[in-house]
């Protein structure tokens, strides 16, 4: 009888799906990210918060490879993307997709066609399977009634819902949301937050949400990254964020909580 030879176990997937390691980024003399470090574990939702202009969206663009750090590392699923060429980044962007503020929908395509677009490049799906998936996403994001409309006929909030459906049609491992509740009324902002929460609970995809909306942050976050003057002022769970001693964190929370009340008064 031959000797038993143990087969090597496949390497374990890294716990941190997204990781920033001492990332620095400046535009001319303006430092936007100053030695920024944080991580997002697989299946976790991380919310990046802070006032306007502190580098929240710049951080997302680094994850997508649209910007490269001046120094430091951005790691996606164990791979340092600092030196990835465009072809390698295209592969990563099939696994990590972004929902832009504008929705970035194709103006000449209907809602249903926009949702279907990412599936054109997915192998192994029959026409019937694609149609079923489109219908499922339309229902899930509550856009079935506007499936035949063009983006120009939709409200800002509805465009974002369609953009999220299109992102899910790609079946990514991670989704990035850039200010998903900005420029919509409080009612639609709450509705959009509820949709994203429902998707989080259903799919458990790794997610990064950039927002200044503390109500959305509290609803979604497993961890918060708070950026202040280019640095990470807080990284951890929401409970720790609310009880952090720094005055500027308290001021941020207090001011944002006043916004819905002011909207009702106006």
C-alpha positions in Angstrom: 0.0 0.0 0.0 1.4 3.4 -1.0 2.1 6.0 1.6 -0.7 8.5 2.2 0.3 11.9 1.0 -1.6 14.9 2.4 -2.7 17.4 -0.1 -1.9 21.0 0.8 -4.9 23.0 1.9 -5.8 26.0 -0.3 -4.7 29.3 1.2 -7.3 30.9 3.4 -9.0 34.0 2.0 -7.7 37.1 3.8 -10.1 38.4 6.4 -9.6 42.0 5.3 -11.2 42.3 1.9 -10.3 46.0 1.5 -7.3 47.6 3.4 -5.7 51.0 3.4 -2.2 51.0 4.7 -0.7 54.4 5.5 -2.2 55.9 2.3 -1.2 59.5 1.5 -2.6 61.6 -1.4 -2.1 65.2 -2.3 -3.3 67.4 -5.1 -0.6 70.0 -5.7 0.1 71.4 -2.2 -3.3 70.2 -0.7 -3.0 67.0 1.3 -6.3 65.1 1.1 -5.4 61.8 2.7 -2.6 61.9 5.3 -1.4 58.5 6.4 -4.9 56.9 6.3 -5.2 53.3 7.5 -8.4 51.2 7.9 -9.8 47.9 6.8 -13.1 46.3 5.7 -13.6 42.7 6.5 -15.3 40.3 4.1 -19.1 40.7 4.2 -18.9 43.8 6.4 -20.3 47.3 5.8 -17.9 50.1 6.5 -19.2 53.7 6.5 -16.7 56.5 5.7 -17.9 59.8 7.2 -16.7 63.4 7.6 -17.4 66.9 6.5 -17.3 67.9 2.8 -13.8 67.9 1.3 -12.1 65.6 3.7 -11.3 62.9 1.2 -14.3 60.5 1.5 -14.9 60.1 -2.3 -11.1 60.3 -2.9 -10.8 57.1 -0.8 -13.4 55.4 -2.9 -11.6 56.3 -6.1 -8.4 54.7 -4.7 -10.3 51.5 -4.1 -11.5 51.5 -7.7 -8.0 52.4 -9.0 -9.2 55.7 -10.5 -6.6 57.4 -8.3 -3.3 56.0 -7.1 -1.8 56.9 -3.7 1.4 59.0 -3.5 2.5 56.5 -0.9 1.1 53.6 1.1 -0.9 50.6 -0.1 -4.5 49.9 -1.1 -5.1 46.1 -0.9 -8.1 44.3 -2.4 -8.7 40.7 -1.4 -5.0 40.3 -0.5 -3.7 42.0 -3.7 -1.8 45.3 -3.5 -3.3 47.3 -6.4 -0.7 50.0 -6.4 1.2 48.5 -9.3 -1.8 46.9 -11.2 -2.0 47.8 -14.8 -5.4 48.8 -16.4 -6.1 45.3 -17.6 -5.6 43.9 -14.0 -7.8 46.8 -12.6 -10.5 45.9 -15.1 -10.7 42.4 -13.5 -10.8 43.9 -10.0 -13.7 46.2 -11.1 -15.7 43.2 -12.2 -15.5 42.1 -8.5 -15.8 45.5 -6.9 -18.4 47.9 -8.4 -19.4 51.4 -7.5 -22.7 53.2 -7.3 -22.1 56.8 -8.2 -24.0 59.8 -6.9 -25.3 60.6 -10.3 -26.3 57.0 -10.9 -24.2 57.0 -14.1 -27.0 55.3 -16.0 -27.0 55.1 -19.8 -29.4 57.8 -21.0 -30.4 55.9 -24.2 -31.3 52.7 -22.4 -34.5 51.9 -20.4 -34.4 51.0 -16.7 -34.6 47.3 -17.6 -31.8 47.6 -20.3 -29.6 49.4 -17.8 -30.0 46.6 -15.3 -29.4 44.0 -17.9 -26.2 45.7 -19.3 -23.6 44.1 -16.9 -25.0 40.6 -17.5 -24.1 40.8 -21.2 -20.5 40.1 -20.2 -21.4 37.3 -17.7 -20.9 33.8 -19.2 -23.1 30.8 -18.4 -26.4 32.6 -18.1 -29.2 31.7 -20.5 -31.6 34.4 -21.8 -34.3 33.1 -19.5 -32.0 33.3 -16.4 -31.1 36.9 -17.3 -34.7 37.9 -17.7 -35.6 36.3 -14.3 -32.6 38.1 -12.7 -33.7 41.4 -14.1 -37.3 40.9 -12.9 -35.9 39.9 -9.4 -33.7 43.0 -9.1 -36.5 45.3 -10.4 -38.8 44.0 -7.7 -36.1 44.0 -5.0 -35.2 47.7 -5.7 -38.9 48.6 -6.2 -38.4 49.9 -9.8 -40.7 47.4 -11.6 -43.2 50.2 -12.5 -40.6 52.2 -14.3 -38.8 49.4 -16.1 -39.7 50.8 -19.5 -38.8 54.4 -18.7 -35.6 56.2 -19.6 -33.3 57.7 -16.8 -34.4 61.2 -17.8 -37.9 60.4 -16.7 -36.8 59.3 -13.2 -36.3 61.2 -9.9 -32.8 61.3 -8.4 -33.8 58.7 -5.8 -35.2 56.4 -8.4 -32.1 56.7 -10.5 -30.0 55.6 -7.5 -32.2 52.6 -7.0 -31.7 51.6 -10.6 -28.0 52.1 -10.3 -27.9 49.8 -7.3 -29.9 47.2 -9.2 -27.4 47.4 -12.1 -24.5 47.0 -9.7 -26.0 43.9 -8.2 -26.6 42.5 -11.7 -22.8 42.3 -12.1 -22.8 39.9 -9.1 -19.8 41.7 -7.5 -18.0 40.7 -4.3 -18.1 44.3 -3.0 -20.2 47.4 -3.6 -19.1 51.0 -3.0 -21.8 53.7 -2.5 -20.9 57.3 -3.0 -23.3 59.6 -1.0 -26.4 57.5 -1.7 -28.8 59.8 0.2 -27.5 63.2 -0.9 -29.7 65.6 -2.9 -32.9 63.8 -2.1 -35.6 64.7 0.4 -35.5 63.1 3.9 -38.3 60.6 3.0 -36.5 59.3 0.0 -33.2 59.3 1.9 -34.7 57.1 4.5 -36.2 54.8 1.9 -32.9 54.5 0.1 -31.2 53.7 3.4 -33.8 51.0 4.1 -33.2 49.4 0.6 -29.4 49.3 1.2 -29.9 47.8 4.6 -32.2 45.1 3.1 -29.6 44.3 0.5 -26.9 44.1 3.2 -29.0 41.6 5.2 -29.9 39.5 2.2 -26.5 39.3 0.3 -23.9 40.0 3.0 -21.6 41.6 0.4 -18.6 43.6 1.4 -19.7 47.3 1.2 -18.2 50.7 1.7 -20.7 53.6 2.1 -19.4 57.2 1.8 -21.9 59.6 3.5 -22.2 62.7 5.7 -25.7 61.3 6.8 -25.4 60.1 10.4 -28.8 58.4 10.3 -27.7 56.3 7.3 -24.3 55.6 9.0 -26.0 54.3 12.2 -28.4 52.2 10.2 -25.7 50.4 8.1 -22.3 50.5 9.7 -20.4 47.6 11.1 -17.5 50.0 11.4 -17.1 53.8 11.0 -14.1 55.6 9.5 -14.3 59.3 10.4 -12.0 61.5 8.4 -10.9 64.8 9.8 -8.3 67.1 8.3 -7.1 64.2 6.1 -6.6 61.8 8.9 -8.6 58.9 10.5 -10.0 60.5 13.6 -12.1 57.5 14.5 -12.2 53.9 13.3 -14.5 51.4 15.1 -18.1 50.5 15.8 -21.0 53.0 16.0 -21.3 52.9 19.7 -17.7 54.0 20.2 -18.2 56.8 17.6 -21.2 58.2 19.6 -19.2 58.1 22.9 -15.9 59.3 21.5 -14.5 62.2 23.6 -13.4 64.5 20.7 -15.5 67.7 20.5 -15.6 67.8 16.7 -17.1 64.4 16.6 -19.9 65.5 19.0 -20.5 68.6 16.9 -20.7 66.6 13.7 -23.3 64.2 15.3 -25.3 67.1 16.8 -25.5 69.2 13.6 -26.5 66.3 11.4 -29.2 65.3 13.8 -30.7 68.8 13.5 -31.1 68.6 9.7 -34.4 66.5 9.6 -36.0 68.9 12.1 -35.0 71.9 10.0 -36.4 70.2 6.9 -39.7 69.7 8.6 -39.8 73.4 9.8 -39.0 74.7 6.3 
